[in-house]
């Protein structure tokens, strides 16, 4: 899937290292979905949605630092809405806590050294 261009409409500072970016596209995400955000010339990184057209980001590395330099009117690339394959109902899984326990239990039994 090729990225689509999106314009940053607004940048809100939530804390010193946290900002919310409002995009010009409403992707209507459902809980658990994410997008791939392409910062041109830097990197493409996964981002969770914080609203239908927003992402809230903490500056933690090169890509997010480059994103923090962008202002309203800057352009980014978007791919997605994606969801974790293990949560996809179409693939026969669900996202309930009980289902997670069923999926992870065999893993924990195979690797007991990971238990707390």
N, C-alpha and C positions, 0 to 999 in steps of 0.2 A: 504494500500500500504506500503510495506516494504521499508526502506531507501536504497539507493544505495550508495556505497562508492565513494568518490571523493577526489582527492589529490589537495592540494593548490599548484599551480605552482609558483605563485608570489604574494608578498604582497607589495603594494605601499602606502606610507604615503601621504595623500592628505592635511591633517592639523593635529594639535596636537591630536585631538580625532576622526579623520576620516581616514579610510583606505579602499583601494580597494583590494579585494581578487580575483585573477584569478584562476579559477578552471580548472581541466583537462577534463571537459565535456562541450560540446557545447549543451545547452538545447534548443536553437533556440526559445526563448520566444517571444511572441507578446506583444504589449503595454497592461498594466493592469494585466499581469500575475505575479505570485510570486512563491517562493518555500519555503518549510519548511527546515530549516538548523538545523541539529542535531549535537550539540557539545557533543560528547560522555562523559557521566558521569556528565553533567551539565544540559542541557536543549535542547529543540527543539523550534526554534523561526521562525516566518515568515520573509522573506526577499524579497524585490523587486529586480529585475534584473537591473543592470546598463549597461549590454551588454550581448552578447550571452553566455558568459562563466564567467561573473563577477558580483560581488555584491559589493556595496559600503556601508560601515557600520560606524555608529557613536557609540562610546563606551558610553552606557547609563545604563548598569546594569551588573548583574552577568554573563549572557551568552555572551554578547558582550565583556566583560572584558576577559573572558576565550578565546574567539576567537582572541582577540588582542595579547594574549600570543603565539598564533600559528605562525609558520613560514612556508616558502616554504618546501614542503615535508610532512607536517602534513595532517592527514586524517579527513574528516568530512562526515556526512551522509546527503543525499539529498532526499527529497520527493517532487514531483510536476513536473511540472508546473501547478499551480492552477490559477483560476481566480474567481473573485467574482461571485457568482451565479446570482446576479441581473444584471450582465453585459453580461451574456452568451447569445449569439444570438440563440443558440439551444433551450433555454428555453423561447424564445419569447420576450426578452428585448433587448434594444440597449444601447450604452454608450454615446449617444449624450447629450448635456446639456439640450435640450428641454425634452428629455425622463426623465432625472433625475428630472427636475422640476415637471413633471407629476407624478412621483413616490413619491416624497417627499411632494408635496402640501397637500395631505390628512393628513400626519403626522403633518405638521405645523399647520393645521387647528384644529387638535385634541388637540394639546398642545401649545396654544398661548403664554404661559409663556416663551417658548424657543425663541421667536422672538426677534431680536435685536432692 
